[in-house]
């Protein structure tokens, strides 16, 4: 889930600390929301970097879990809504 390369030194004067010209900048994925589908079924999942999970206190972990559950519902519902507008159900026989 995480990708990383050695840290960079800020040499380009970018106040945000990002050095896009330096190929050795850190690139770490801390959180991911994945939405996939099979036919008309939409599935939304989330994942967190293992070190971040380890660093959180139990109350913080519960808060993250609650919030990410809400995020996956919102993202999954939106994905499903867009999908139904793009690919409406074909007419069927009753």
Phi and psi restraints in degrees (range 20) as a CNS / XPLOR table:
assign (resid 1 and name C) (resid 2 and name N)
       (resid 2 and name CA) (resid 2 and name C) 1.0 -101.5 20.0 2
assign (resid 2 and name N) (resid 2 and name CA)
       (resid 2 and name C) (resid 3 and name N) 1.0 141.6 20.0 2
assign (resid 2 and name C) (resid 3 and name N)
       (resid 3 and name CA) (resid 3 and name C) 1.0 -120.6 20.0 2
assign (resid 3 and name N) (resid 3 and name CA)
       (resid 3 and name C) (resid 4 and name N) 1.0 135.3 20.0 2
assign (resid 3 and name C) (resid 4 and name N)
       (resid 4 and name CA) (resid 4 and name C) 1.0 -147.5 20.0 2
assign (resid 4 and name N) (resid 4 and name CA)
       (resid 4 and name C) (resid 5 and name N) 1.0 146.8 20.0 2
assign (resid 4 and name C) (resid 5 and name N)
       (resid 5 and name CA) (resid 5 and name C) 1.0 -130.5 20.0 2
assign (resid 5 and name N) (resid 5 and name CA)
       (resid 5 and name C) (resid 6 and name N) 1.0 169.0 20.0 2
assign (resid 5 and name C) (resid 6 and name N)
       (resid 6 and name CA) (resid 6 and name C) 1.0 -56.6 20.0 2
assign (resid 6 and name N) (resid 6 and name CA)
       (resid 6 and name C) (resid 7 and name N) 1.0 150.3 20.0 2
assign (resid 6 and name C) (resid 7 and name N)
       (resid 7 and name CA) (resid 7 and name C) 1.0 -67.6 20.0 2
assign (resid 7 and name N) (resid 7 and name CA)
       (resid 7 and name C) (resid 8 and name N) 1.0 155.2 20.0 2
assign (resid 7 and name C) (resid 8 and name N)
       (resid 8 and name CA) (resid 8 and name C) 1.0 -104.6 20.0 2
assign (resid 8 and name N) (resid 8 and name CA)
       (resid 8 and name C) (resid 9 and name N) 1.0 164.7 20.0 2
assign (resid 8 and name C) (resid 9 and name N)
       (resid 9 and name CA) (resid 9 and name C) 1.0 -101.2 20.0 2
assign (resid 9 and name N) (resid 9 and name CA)
       (resid 9 and name C) (resid 10 and name N) 1.0 141.8 20.0 2
assign (resid 9 and name C) (resid 10 and name N)
       (resid 10 and name CA) (resid 10 and name C) 1.0 -77.8 20.0 2
assign (resid 10 and name N) (resid 10 and name CA)
       (resid 10 and name C) (resid 11 and name N) 1.0 104.7 20.0 2
assign (resid 10 and name C) (resid 11 and name N)
       (resid 11 and name CA) (resid 11 and name C) 1.0 -121.6 20.0 2
assign (resid 11 and name N) (resid 11 and name CA)
       (resid 11 and name C) (resid 12 and name N) 1.0 -6.4 20.0 2
assign (resid 11 and name C) (resid 12 and name N)
       (resid 12 and name CA) (resid 12 and name C) 1.0 -95.8 20.0 2
assign (resid 12 and name N) (resid 12 and name CA)
       (resid 12 and name C) (resid 13 and name N) 1.0 3.1 20.0 2
assign (resid 12 and name C) (resid 13 and name N)
       (resid 13 and name CA) (resid 13 and name C) 1.0 76.4 20.0 2
assign (resid 13 and name N) (resid 13 and name CA)
       (resid 13 and name C) (resid 14 and name N) 1.0 10.6 20.0 2
assign (resid 13 and name C) (resid 14 and name N)
       (resid 14 and name CA) (resid 14 and name C) 1.0 -75.7 20.0 2
assign (resid 14 and name N) (resid 14 and name CA)
       (resid 14 and name C) (resid 15 and name N) 1.0 116.9 20.0 2
assign (resid 14 and name C) (resid 15 and name N)
       (resid 15 and name CA) (resid 15 and name C) 1.0 -66.0 20.0 2
assign (resid 15 and name N) (resid 15 and name CA)
       (resid 15 and name C) (resid 16 and name N) 1.0 -18.9 20.0 2
assign (resid 15 and name C) (resid 16 and name N)
       (resid 16 and name CA) (resid 16 and name C) 1.0 -77.8 20.0 2
assign (resid 16 and name N) (resid 16 and name CA)
       (resid 16 and name C) (resid 17 and name N) 1.0 -10.3 20.0 2
assign (resid 16 and name C) (resid 17 and name N)
       (resid 17 and name CA) (resid 17 and name C) 1.0 88.4 20.0 2
assign (resid 17 and name N) (resid 17 and name CA)
       (resid 17 and name C) (resid 18 and name N) 1.0 -6.5 20.0 2
assign (resid 17 and name C) (resid 18 and name N)
       (resid 18 and name CA) (resid 18 and name C) 1.0 -81.0 20.0 2
assign (resid 18 and name N) (resid 18 and name CA)
       (resid 18 and name C) (resid 19 and name N) 1.0 133.2 20.0 2
assign (resid 18 and name C) (resid 19 and name N)
       (resid 19 and name CA) (resid 19 and name C) 1.0 -121.7 20.0 2
assign (resid 19 and name N) (resid 19 and name CA)
       (resid 19 and name C) (resid 20 and name N) 1.0 87.0 20.0 2
assign (resid 19 and name C) (resid 20 and name N)
       (resid 20 and name CA) (resid 20 and name C) 1.0 -70.3 20.0 2
assign (resid 20 and name N) (resid 20 and name CA)
       (resid 20 and name C) (resid 21 and name N) 1.0 -18.8 20.0 2
assign (resid 20 and name C) (resid 21 and name N)
       (resid 21 and name CA) (resid 21 and name C) 1.0 -84.1 20.0 2
assign (resid 21 and name N) (resid 21 and name CA)
       (resid 21 and name C) (resid 22 and name N) 1.0 -13.0 20.0 2
assign (resid 21 and name C) (resid 22 and name N)
       (resid 22 and name CA) (resid 22 and name C) 1.0 -95.0 20.0 2
assign (resid 22 and name N) (resid 22 and name CA)
       (resid 22 and name C) (resid 23 and name N) 1.0 112.6 20.0 2
assign (resid 22 and name C) (resid 23 and name N)
       (resid 23 and name CA) (resid 23 and name C) 1.0 -71.9 20.0 2
assign (resid 23 and name N) (resid 23 and name CA)
       (resid 23 and name C) (resid 24 and name N) 1.0 -3.7 20.0 2
assign (resid 23 and name C) (resid 24 and name N)
       (resid 24 and name CA) (resid 24 and name C) 1.0 -100.1 20.0 2
assign (resid 24 and name N) (resid 24 and name CA)
       (resid 24 and name C) (resid 25 and name N) 1.0 15.0 20.0 2
assign (resid 24 and name C) (resid 25 and name N)
       (resid 25 and name CA) (resid 25 and name C) 1.0 -69.6 20.0 2
assign (resid 25 and name N) (resid 25 and name CA)
       (resid 25 and name C) (resid 26 and name N) 1.0 149.6 20.0 2
assign (resid 25 and name C) (resid 26 and name N)
       (resid 26 and name CA) (resid 26 and name C) 1.0 -67.0 20.0 2
assign (resid 26 and name N) (resid 26 and name CA)
       (resid 26 and name C) (resid 27 and name N) 1.0 139.6 20.0 2
assign (resid 26 and name C) (resid 27 and name N)
       (resid 27 and name CA) (resid 27 and name C) 1.0 -137.2 20.0 2
assign (resid 27 and name N) (resid 27 and name CA)
       (resid 27 and name C) (resid 28 and name N) 1.0 94.6 20.0 2
assign (resid 27 and name C) (resid 28 and name N)
       (resid 28 and name CA) (resid 28 and name C) 1.0 -120.5 20.0 2
assign (resid 28 and name N) (resid 28 and name CA)
       (resid 28 and name C) (resid 29 and name N) 1.0 129.0 20.0 2
assign (resid 28 and name C) (resid 29 and name N)
       (resid 29 and name CA) (resid 29 and name C) 1.0 -93.0 20.0 2
assign (resid 29 and name N) (resid 29 and name CA)
       (resid 29 and name C) (resid 30 and name N) 1.0 113.3 20.0 2
assign (resid 29 and name C) (resid 30 and name N)
       (resid 30 and name CA) (resid 30 and name C) 1.0 -90.9 20.0 2
assign (resid 30 and name N) (resid 30 and name CA)
       (resid 30 and name C) (resid 31 and name N) 1.0 -31.7 20.0 2
assign (resid 30 and name C) (resid 31 and name N)
       (resid 31 and name CA) (resid 31 and name C) 1.0 -144.5 20.0 2
assign (resid 31 and name N) (resid 31 and name CA)
       (resid 31 and name C) (resid 32 and name N) 1.0 141.6 20.0 2
assign (resid 31 and name C) (resid 32 and name N)
       (resid 32 and name CA) (resid 32 and name C) 1.0 -139.9 20.0 2
assign (resid 32 and name N) (resid 32 and name CA)
       (resid 32 and name C) (resid 33 and name N) 1.0 137.8 20.0 2
assign (resid 32 and name C) (resid 33 and name N)
       (resid 33 and name CA) (resid 33 and name C) 1.0 -118.2 20.0 2
assign (resid 33 and name N) (resid 33 and name CA)
       (resid 33 and name C) (resid 34 and name N) 1.0 123.3 20.0 2
assign (resid 33 and name C) (resid 34 and name N)
       (resid 34 and name CA) (resid 34 and name C) 1.0 -116.6 20.0 2
assign (resid 34 and name N) (resid 34 and name CA)
       (resid 34 and name C) (resid 35 and name N) 1.0 125.1 20.0 2
assign (resid 34 and name C) (resid 35 and name N)
       (resid 35 and name CA) (resid 35 and name C) 1.0 -116.5 20.0 2
assign (resid 35 and name N) (resid 35 and name CA)
       (resid 35 and name C) (resid 36 and name N) 1.0 128.1 20.0 2
assign (resid 35 and name C) (resid 36 and name N)
       (resid 36 and name CA) (resid 36 and name C) 1.0 -134.3 20.0 2
assign (resid 36 and name N) (resid 36 and name CA)
       (resid 36 and name C) (resid 37 and name N) 1.0 165.8 20.0 2
assign (resid 36 and name C) (resid 37 and name N)
       (resid 37 and name CA) (resid 37 and name C) 1.0 -143.8 20.0 2
assign (resid 37 and name N) (resid 37 and name CA)
       (resid 37 and name C) (resid 38 and name N) 1.0 152.5 20.0 2
assign (resid 37 and name C) (resid 38 and name N)
       (resid 38 and name CA) (resid 38 and name C) 1.0 -132.0 20.0 2
assign (resid 38 and name N) (resid 38 and name CA)
       (resid 38 and name C) (resid 39 and name N) 1.0 108.4 20.0 2
assign (resid 38 and name C) (resid 39 and name N)
       (resid 39 and name CA) (resid 39 and name C) 1.0 64.3 20.0 2
assign (resid 39 and name N) (resid 39 and name CA)
       (resid 39 and name C) (resid 40 and name N) 1.0 -119.8 20.0 2
assign (resid 39 and name C) (resid 40 and name N)
       (resid 40 and name CA) (resid 40 and name C) 1.0 -98.4 20.0 2
assign (resid 40 and name N) (resid 40 and name CA)
       (resid 40 and name C) (resid 41 and name N) 1.0 -1.7 20.0 2
assign (resid 40 and name C) (resid 41 and name N)
       (resid 41 and name CA) (resid 41 and name C) 1.0 -84.8 20.0 2
assign (resid 41 and name N) (resid 41 and name CA)
       (resid 41 and name C) (resid 42 and name N) 1.0 129.1 20.0 2
assign (resid 41 and name C) (resid 42 and name N)
       (resid 42 and name CA) (resid 42 and name C) 1.0 -113.5 20.0 2
assign (resid 42 and name N) (resid 42 and name CA)
       (resid 42 and name C) (resid 43 and name N) 1.0 133.6 20.0 2
assign (resid 42 and name C) (resid 43 and name N)
       (resid 43 and name CA) (resid 43 and name C) 1.0 -125.3 20.0 2
assign (resid 43 and name N) (resid 43 and name CA)
       (resid 43 and name C) (resid 44 and name N) 1.0 128.1 20.0 2
assign (resid 43 and name C) (resid 44 and name N)
       (resid 44 and name CA) (resid 44 and name C) 1.0 -118.4 20.0 2
assign (resid 44 and name N) (resid 44 and name CA)
       (resid 44 and name C) (resid 45 and name N) 1.0 130.9 20.0 2
assign (resid 44 and name C) (resid 45 and name N)
       (resid 45 and name CA) (resid 45 and name C) 1.0 -133.7 20.0 2
assign (resid 45 and name N) (resid 45 and name CA)
       (resid 45 and name C) (resid 46 and name N) 1.0 158.0 20.0 2
assign (resid 45 and name C) (resid 46 and name N)
       (resid 46 and name CA) (resid 46 and name C) 1.0 -133.8 20.0 2
assign (resid 46 and name N) (resid 46 and name CA)
       (resid 46 and name C) (resid 47 and name N) 1.0 156.5 20.0 2
assign (resid 46 and name C) (resid 47 and name N)
       (resid 47 and name CA) (resid 47 and name C) 1.0 -144.4 20.0 2
assign (resid 47 and name N) (resid 47 and name CA)
       (resid 47 and name C) (resid 48 and name N) 1.0 152.4 20.0 2
assign (resid 47 and name C) (resid 48 and name N)
       (resid 48 and name CA) (resid 48 and name C) 1.0 -128.0 20.0 2
assign (resid 48 and name N) (resid 48 and name CA)
       (resid 48 and name C) (resid 49 and name N) 1.0 148.2 20.0 2
assign (resid 48 and name C) (resid 49 and name N)
       (resid 49 and name CA) (resid 49 and name C) 1.0 -59.2 20.0 2
assign (resid 49 and name N) (resid 49 and name CA)
       (resid 49 and name C) (resid 50 and name N) 1.0 134.2 20.0 2
assign (resid 49 and name C) (resid 50 and name N)
       (resid 50 and name CA) (resid 50 and name C) 1.0 -56.8 20.0 2
assign (resid 50 and name N) (resid 50 and name CA)
       (resid 50 and name C) (resid 51 and name N) 1.0 -36.9 20.0 2
assign (resid 50 and name C) (resid 51 and name N)
       (resid 51 and name CA) (resid 51 and name C) 1.0 -68.5 20.0 2
assign (resid 51 and name N) (resid 51 and name CA)
       (resid 51 and name C) (resid 52 and name N) 1.0 -38.0 20.0 2
assign (resid 51 and name C) (resid 52 and name N)
       (resid 52 and name CA) (resid 52 and name C) 1.0 -64.0 20.0 2
assign (resid 52 and name N) (resid 52 and name CA)
       (resid 52 and name C) (resid 53 and name N) 1.0 -42.1 20.0 2
assign (resid 52 and name C) (resid 53 and name N)
       (resid 53 and name CA) (resid 53 and name C) 1.0 -61.4 20.0 2
assign (resid 53 and name N) (resid 53 and name CA)
       (resid 53 and name C) (resid 54 and name N) 1.0 -42.1 20.0 2
assign (resid 53 and name C) (resid 54 and name N)
       (resid 54 and name CA) (resid 54 and name C) 1.0 -64.6 20.0 2
assign (resid 54 and name N) (resid 54 and name CA)
       (resid 54 and name C) (resid 55 and name N) 1.0 -35.1 20.0 2
assign (resid 54 and name C) (resid 55 and name N)
       (resid 55 and name CA) (resid 55 and name C) 1.0 -77.5 20.0 2
assign (resid 55 and name N) (resid 55 and name CA)
       (resid 55 and name C) (resid 56 and name N) 1.0 -17.6 20.0 2
assign (resid 55 and name C) (resid 56 and name N)
       (resid 56 and name CA) (resid 56 and name C) 1.0 -78.8 20.0 2
assign (resid 56 and name N) (resid 56 and name CA)
       (resid 56 and name C) (resid 57 and name N) 1.0 144.3 20.0 2
assign (resid 56 and name C) (resid 57 and name N)
       (resid 57 and name CA) (resid 57 and name C) 1.0 -75.4 20.0 2
assign (resid 57 and name N) (resid 57 and name CA)
       (resid 57 and name C) (resid 58 and name N) 1.0 159.7 20.0 2
assign (resid 57 and name C) (resid 58 and name N)
       (resid 58 and name CA) (resid 58 and name C) 1.0 -54.7 20.0 2
assign (resid 58 and name N) (resid 58 and name CA)
       (resid 58 and name C) (resid 59 and name N) 1.0 -41.7 20.0 2
assign (resid 58 and name C) (resid 59 and name N)
       (resid 59 and name CA) (resid 59 and name C) 1.0 -66.2 20.0 2
assign (resid 59 and name N) (resid 59 and name CA)
       (resid 59 and name C) (resid 60 and name N) 1.0 -37.7 20.0 2
assign (resid 59 and name C) (resid 60 and name N)
       (resid 60 and name CA) (resid 60 and name C) 1.0 -67.3 20.0 2
assign (resid 60 and name N) (resid 60 and name CA)
       (resid 60 and name C) (resid 61 and name N) 1.0 -40.4 20.0 2
assign (resid 60 and name C) (resid 61 and name N)
       (resid 61 and name CA) (resid 61 and name C) 1.0 -63.2 20.0 2
assign (resid 61 and name N) (resid 61 and name CA)
       (resid 61 and name C) (resid 62 and name N) 1.0 -40.8 20.0 2
assign (resid 61 and name C) (resid 62 and name N)
       (resid 62 and name CA) (resid 62 and name C) 1.0 -63.1 20.0 2
assign (resid 62 and name N) (resid 62 and name CA)
       (resid 62 and name C) (resid 63 and name N) 1.0 -41.9 20.0 2
assign (resid 62 and name C) (resid 63 and name N)
       (resid 63 and name CA) (resid 63 and name C) 1.0 -64.0 20.0 2
assign (resid 63 and name N) (resid 63 and name CA)
       (resid 63 and name C) (resid 64 and name N) 1.0 -44.1 20.0 2
assign (resid 63 and name C) (resid 64 and name N)
       (resid 64 and name CA) (resid 64 and name C) 1.0 -61.7 20.0 2
assign (resid 64 and name N) (resid 64 and name CA)
       (resid 64 and name C) (resid 65 and name N) 1.0 -44.6 20.0 2
assign (resid 64 and name C) (resid 65 and name N)
       (resid 65 and name CA) (resid 65 and name C) 1.0 -60.2 20.0 2
assign (resid 65 and name N) (resid 65 and name CA)
       (resid 65 and name C) (resid 66 and name N) 1.0 -45.8 20.0 2
assign (resid 65 and name C) (resid 66 and name N)
       (resid 66 and name CA) (resid 66 and name C) 1.0 -62.2 20.0 2
assign (resid 66 and name N) (resid 66 and name CA)
       (resid 66 and name C) (resid 67 and name N) 1.0 -46.3 20.0 2
assign (resid 66 and name C) (resid 67 and name N)
       (resid 67 and name CA) (resid 67 and name C) 1.0 -65.2 20.0 2
assign (resid 67 and name N) (resid 67 and name CA)
       (resid 67 and name C) (resid 68 and name N) 1.0 -42.1 20.0 2
assign (resid 67 and name C) (resid 68 and name N)
       (resid 68 and name CA) (resid 68 and name C) 1.0 -70.8 20.0 2
assign (resid 68 and name N) (resid 68 and name CA)
       (resid 68 and name C) (resid 69 and name N) 1.0 -29.1 20.0 2
assign (resid 68 and name C) (resid 69 and name N)
       (resid 69 and name CA) (resid 69 and name C) 1.0 -63.2 20.0 2
assign (resid 69 and name N) (resid 69 and name CA)
       (resid 69 and name C) (resid 70 and name N) 1.0 -41.7 20.0 2
assign (resid 69 and name C) (resid 70 and name N)
       (resid 70 and name CA) (resid 70 and name C) 1.0 -65.1 20.0 2
assign (resid 70 and name N) (resid 70 and name CA)
       (resid 70 and name C) (resid 71 and name N) 1.0 -41.6 20.0 2
assign (resid 70 and name C) (resid 71 and name N)
       (resid 71 and name CA) (resid 71 and name C) 1.0 -60.5 20.0 2
assign (resid 71 and name N) (resid 71 and name CA)
       (resid 71 and name C) (resid 72 and name N) 1.0 -46.4 20.0 2
assign (resid 71 and name C) (resid 72 and name N)
       (resid 72 and name CA) (resid 72 and name C) 1.0 -65.2 20.0 2
assign (resid 72 and name N) (resid 72 and name CA)
       (resid 72 and name C) (resid 73 and name N) 1.0 -34.3 20.0 2
assign (resid 72 and name C) (resid 73 and name N)
       (resid 73 and name CA) (resid 73 and name C) 1.0 -65.6 20.0 2
assign (resid 73 and name N) (resid 73 and name CA)
       (resid 73 and name C) (resid 74 and name N) 1.0 -46.5 20.0 2
assign (resid 73 and name C) (resid 74 and name N)
       (resid 74 and name CA) (resid 74 and name C) 1.0 -62.4 20.0 2
assign (resid 74 and name N) (resid 74 and name CA)
       (resid 74 and name C) (resid 75 and name N) 1.0 -49.1 20.0 2
assign (resid 74 and name C) (resid 75 and name N)
       (resid 75 and name CA) (resid 75 and name C) 1.0 -64.8 20.0 2
assign (resid 75 and name N) (resid 75 and name CA)
       (resid 75 and name C) (resid 76 and name N) 1.0 -43.6 20.0 2
assign (resid 75 and name C) (resid 76 and name N)
       (resid 76 and name CA) (resid 76 and name C) 1.0 -62.9 20.0 2
assign (resid 76 and name N) (resid 76 and name CA)
       (resid 76 and name C) (resid 77 and name N) 1.0 -43.4 20.0 2
assign (resid 76 and name C) (resid 77 and name N)
       (resid 77 and name CA) (resid 77 and name C) 1.0 -64.5 20.0 2
assign (resid 77 and name N) (resid 77 and name CA)
       (resid 77 and name C) (resid 78 and name N) 1.0 -41.5 20.0 2
assign (resid 77 and name C) (resid 78 and name N)
       (resid 78 and name CA) (resid 78 and name C) 1.0 -65.6 20.0 2
assign (resid 78 and name N) (resid 78 and name CA)
       (resid 78 and name C) (resid 79 and name N) 1.0 -43.8 20.0 2
assign (resid 78 and name C) (resid 79 and name N)
       (resid 79 and name CA) (resid 79 and name C) 1.0 -59.9 20.0 2
assign (resid 79 and name N) (resid 79 and name CA)
       (resid 79 and name C) (resid 80 and name N) 1.0 -44.6 20.0 2
assign (resid 79 and name C) (resid 80 and name N)
       (resid 80 and name CA) (resid 80 and name C) 1.0 -62.8 20.0 2
assign (resid 80 and name N) (resid 80 and name CA)
       (resid 80 and name C) (resid 81 and name N) 1.0 -41.3 20.0 2
assign (resid 80 and name C) (resid 81 and name N)
       (resid 81 and name CA) (resid 81 and name C) 1.0 -63.2 20.0 2
assign (resid 81 and name N) (resid 81 and name CA)
       (resid 81 and name C) (resid 82 and name N) 1.0 -46.9 20.0 2
assign (resid 81 and name C) (resid 82 and name N)
       (resid 82 and name CA) (resid 82 and name C) 1.0 -63.7 20.0 2
assign (resid 82 and name N) (resid 82 and name CA)
       (resid 82 and name C) (resid 83 and name N) 1.0 -43.0 20.0 2
assign (resid 82 and name C) (resid 83 and name N)
       (resid 83 and name CA) (resid 83 and name C) 1.0 -60.8 20.0 2
assign (resid 83 and name N) (resid 83 and name CA)
       (resid 83 and name C) (resid 84 and name N) 1.0 -42.0 20.0 2
assign (resid 83 and name C) (resid 84 and name N)
       (resid 84 and name CA) (resid 84 and name C) 1.0 -68.6 20.0 2
assign (resid 84 and name N) (resid 84 and name CA)
       (resid 84 and name C) (resid 85 and name N) 1.0 -27.7 20.0 2
assign (resid 84 and name C) (resid 85 and name N)
       (resid 85 and name CA) (resid 85 and name C) 1.0 -75.1 20.0 2
assign (resid 85 and name N) (resid 85 and name CA)
       (resid 85 and name C) (resid 86 and name N) 1.0 -34.2 20.0 2
assign (resid 85 and name C) (resid 86 and name N)
       (resid 86 and name CA) (resid 86 and name C) 1.0 -80.2 20.0 2
assign (resid 86 and name N) (resid 86 and name CA)
       (resid 86 and name C) (resid 87 and name N) 1.0 -41.9 20.0 2
assign (resid 86 and name C) (resid 87 and name N)
       (resid 87 and name CA) (resid 87 and name C) 1.0 -126.1 20.0 2
assign (resid 87 and name N) (resid 87 and name CA)
       (resid 87 and name C) (resid 88 and name N) 1.0 75.9 20.0 2
assign (resid 87 and name C) (resid 88 and name N)
       (resid 88 and name CA) (resid 88 and name C) 1.0 -64.6 20.0 2
assign (resid 88 and name N) (resid 88 and name CA)
       (resid 88 and name C) (resid 89 and name N) 1.0 155.2 20.0 2
assign (resid 88 and name C) (resid 89 and name N)
       (resid 89 and name CA) (resid 89 and name C) 1.0 -60.4 20.0 2
assign (resid 89 and name N) (resid 89 and name CA)
       (resid 89 and name C) (resid 90 and name N) 1.0 135.1 20.0 2
assign (resid 89 and name C) (resid 90 and name N)
       (resid 90 and name CA) (resid 90 and name C) 1.0 -66.9 20.0 2
assign (resid 90 and name N) (resid 90 and name CA)
       (resid 90 and name C) (resid 91 and name N) 1.0 152.0 20.0 2
assign (resid 90 and name C) (resid 91 and name N)
       (resid 91 and name CA) (resid 91 and name C) 1.0 -60.3 20.0 2
assign (resid 91 and name N) (resid 91 and name CA)
       (resid 91 and name C) (resid 92 and name N) 1.0 139.9 20.0 2
assign (resid 91 and name C) (resid 92 and name N)
       (resid 92 and name CA) (resid 92 and name C) 1.0 -118.8 20.0 2
assign (resid 92 and name N) (resid 92 and name CA)
       (resid 92 and name C) (resid 93 and name N) 1.0 -179.5 20.0 2
assign (resid 92 and name C) (resid 93 and name N)
       (resid 93 and name CA) (resid 93 and name C) 1.0 -108.3 20.0 2
assign (resid 93 and name N) (resid 93 and name CA)
       (resid 93 and name C) (resid 94 and name N) 1.0 135.3 20.0 2
